[in-house]
Amino acid sequence: MFKSASLKLTAWYLALIMGLSLTFSVVLYNSSSAALRASFEHQRVIIRQQFENAFGFAPSLYDPRSAEIGEAQQRLIASLALGNTAVLVVAGAASFYLARRTLGPIEQAMEAQSRFTADASHELRTPLTAMQAEVEVALRDKNLSVHEARELLASNLEEVRNLQDLSNGLLALASQDQDHFAPQSVSVEAVTRQAISRIQKQAEQKDISIQNDVSDLHVLGDRGELVQLFVILLDNAIKYSPSGTTLTLGSTAQNGSAHISIADQGYGIKPHDLPHIFDRLYRADQSRTKDKVTGYGLGLSIAKKIVELHKGAIDVTSRVGEGSTFVVRLELSR
Ligand code: ADP
């Protein structure tokens, strides 16, 4: 599809350039021919005049619109044809290059979109297939007890909740848009405090303590989005840390930006996973984590999207077995 679109766009660019070049050639040809004729006419008049002055009569001279003009016009046509052929070749190559450059990013975006749709459908299909199989087996079982039916419903409910998380995540990824983003001055301390209160229960369940050392900085942003960003990072820090460890939040102000860090003492991220953890639906191998860690690999891509919406940056450093530190950089408000 993109190949034929590139060729069509090349043809359009070329048609435009050739249209301009040919129009220019016709104008040049007409004006040059007119100038040639005028110059021959002028010479004819001068010669007649000089003849008349010298010999007292004016001879009938040849018609200037004949041989020489014709020759000169042909030379002009040949040069213009050569010029236009050169324009055709150069413009053809340039048009194709420009068409590829114009359509390249669109092609990449469409490829990413269809890859995402395929991955998301796959993620949705897995729990749905599991639920369908469970329900079908239960329906076939004529001696299904109430207890077994309850267990089945409980298991299905868990899958439904996971599916809800997944669809919420997908919606969050699709919905943040720059047009409705109205940044305000937001306190980093207040945002992180609110995020901590949301994940406090999970932290307590795993006996993980949270130390909030962020200073009283104000950044430009959307409070709700920033709370969501820190909830994602804190939630991950808890999910991927063993019990009894500590999470530390800190902040510094550097060159007009606030650097907010979330450091855990968790399992860490393997170097070959690090470049991919912000990709949609990417999950590193969870075998080293003792507990079953749920998730769909959407959290960090949503976090990245929120940071990009704020024109900030997010970085991570990690050591397997020692822990990870995520640093979010946001513009300070004055
Ligand atoms: P999810 O947590 O749902 O798998 P995320 O996008 O939030 O998805 O994270 C992607 C992957 O990055 C996770 O699967 C995990 O392997 C890794 N990861 C993220 N945060 C941490 C962390 N604090 N410590 C260790 N690994 C992490």
Residues whose N, C-alpha, C, O or C-beta is under 5 A from the ligand:
A	BS01	ADP	N236 A237 Y240 G266 G268 I269 I277 Y282 R283 A284 T294 G295 Y296 G297 L298 G299 L300 S301 S324
